[in-house]
């Protein structure tokens, strides 16, 4: 038996002609490849930035500044008290200033804002102060390496900055207004926030703080329900 074997050869493509049109086409292809790579790089960077922002939202404790974790207003005996928790984190500028011995002042602010009936708010605001402020002072002693958080003449010492900031952000049983100041049966709206009080800084720091983002730290306003029973 005779076996015939036939070899199949693939026909090679002829080389492109070396013409100006060919060169232009090759340059266009290379340009498209570079552009695609550039857009891909930008897309990867954009996705990375988006993921970083989402992580900060999911973990506000990792962000610098002040974040409201929770806030509530309760009627106790004959006055209203605020309970709120703020997550306070110092940026490198504030951290450096604090460890150089400069005290940092923080203001917790509460105010009754316009209720459902604007005329009721006008009447309310005309005969009592609808705002309240609580001042806290954060200091560092380089000799004892202790941090202190003070409210008026009352101070508490801490061995770490994280402990001091945690105590600073815990506002408890803060009396903001007497129950008699609100008309019974009406619904009012209140809000609370915490911010760094730049006006308490030494003058040179106040000048440096003007228009500087590192010194402008404040939480958002958090609404709380005010019910006058």
Secondary structure as GFF3:
##gff-version 3
##sequence-region A 1 229
A	DSSP	alpha_helix	20	58	.	.	.	ID=ss1
A	DSSP	three_ten_helix	60	62	.	.	.	ID=ss2
A	DSSP	beta_strand	65	76	.	.	.	ID=ss3
A	DSSP	beta_strand	79	89	.	.	.	ID=ss4
A	DSSP	alpha_helix	92	99	.	.	.	ID=ss5
A	DSSP	beta_strand	104	113	.	.	.	ID=ss6
A	DSSP	alpha_helix	118	125	.	.	.	ID=ss7
A	DSSP	beta_strand	131	141	.	.	.	ID=ss8
A	DSSP	beta_strand	146	151	.	.	.	ID=ss9
A	DSSP	beta_strand	154	158	.	.	.	ID=ss10
A	DSSP	alpha_helix	161	168	.	.	.	ID=ss11
A	DSSP	beta_strand	170	178	.	.	.	ID=ss12
A	DSSP	three_ten_helix	179	181	.	.	.	ID=ss13
A	DSSP	beta_strand	187	196	.	.	.	ID=ss14
A	DSSP	three_ten_helix	198	200	.	.	.	ID=ss15
A	DSSP	alpha_helix	203	209	.	.	.	ID=ss16
A	DSSP	three_ten_helix	213	215	.	.	.	ID=ss17
A	DSSP	beta_strand	222	227	.	.	.	ID=ss18
###
